[in-house]
Amino acid sequence: QVQLAESGGGLVQAGGSLRLSCAASGRTFSSYAIGWFRQAPGKEREFVAAIRSGGSTYYSDSVKGRFTISRDNAKNTVYLQMISLKPEDTAVYYCNTPILGTSALGSWGQGTQVTVSS
């Protein structure tokens, strides 16, 4: 089973950028689709982006065109590059696997906090 750990969050001004990392343990990492999710204060956790084992990607409408998900199987890491950040992107960001469509099926880690100031 793959275990994941998120990092890279921080405080950034609106319009800025951040890159989140999701480091995985396990020799079968490359076989898994990985998803990014986020939870803002007082809101339910929501799907952000995902990358399949073959490298194809899909995104929520709210981040499409601003966020890019990628993976480096040699480093067992999935990245979420975020640009043109908005205050409404403020949330704790989590990665998860396995996923089914836009649903997370794995256990949740501690996540990484992203705060976008206006």
N, C-alpha and C positions, 0 to 999 in steps of 0.2 A: 504494500500500500504506500502511496506517495504522501509525504507530509510536506506542508508548505509553510513558508515564513515570509511575511510582507515587510518591506522597508522602503524608505525614500520619501516619506511624507514630510510636510513642513508648512511654514507660513509663507504665502506669496501674495503679491498684489494682483488685483484683477488685470487680466491681460498677460500675466506671466506664464511660466511653464514649470513643470516638474516631471521627473521620471521616476515611476515606482518600479520596484523589483519584487519578484515573487520567486524565492529560492526554494527548490524542491530537493528532497532526498528520495532515493530509490532508483534502481537501475532501469526501471521501465518508464521513466518520465516521458520519453519521446512518444510513447504510445497513448498518452492521455491528452484529451482536450482540457484546457485550463480557462477558467473564467474569472473576470474581475467583477466585483460587486461593491456597492457602497451603501452606507446608512447614515443619513443626516439626522441631526437631533429631532426627536419627535416624529420621525418618519420610518416607514418600513424599509428594510433592506431591498435594494433594487439592482437589477442586472445592468452592467456597464458595457462589457465587451468580452469576447471569447475568441480563442484561437484553437483550431482543431489540430489533431496530430499531424496532418498533412500540410498545415500552415495556412489554410484558409481562415478568414476572420469574419466576424460580424459584430455589429454595434447597436446600442440603443440609439434611438433617434436624437436624444438629448446631447449626445457626445459625438455623433457622426461628423466627420470632417475636422474635429478638434483633437480627438484622442486616437492613438495608434497602438495597437497591441502587437507584440512580436515575441519570438522565442529564440533562445540559443540553447539547443539541445546539448551541445558540448559543455555548457556551463550549468545545465539543469536549471535554467532561469527563464522566466517570462517577464516581459517588461510592459509597462503602460506609460507611453509618452503622452503627456497632456500639455497642450498649448492653448492660448487664448482662454485662460481660465476665468471663470465667472464666480461671483460669491455663492451662487447656487450649486457650485461644485463642491462646496465645503461639506465634508463627510469623513467618516472612517472608511477606508478602502480595504477590501479583503479579496484575496484570491481563493479559488476553490476548485477542487476536482474530486470525484467525477462530476460532470455537468450533463444535463439533458436539455438541449435547447437553451433557454434562458433561466433554467432552474439549477440551483446548486444542490448536489447530493452528498457532498462530503462534510467533514467537520470544519468548524470555523476556527481560525486562529485569532490572534489578538488584533490584527489589522494594523493599518498605519494612518495617522490622522493627516488630513489635508485641510488647510484653512486658507481661504481666499478672501483677502480684505478688499473692501471697495474703495 
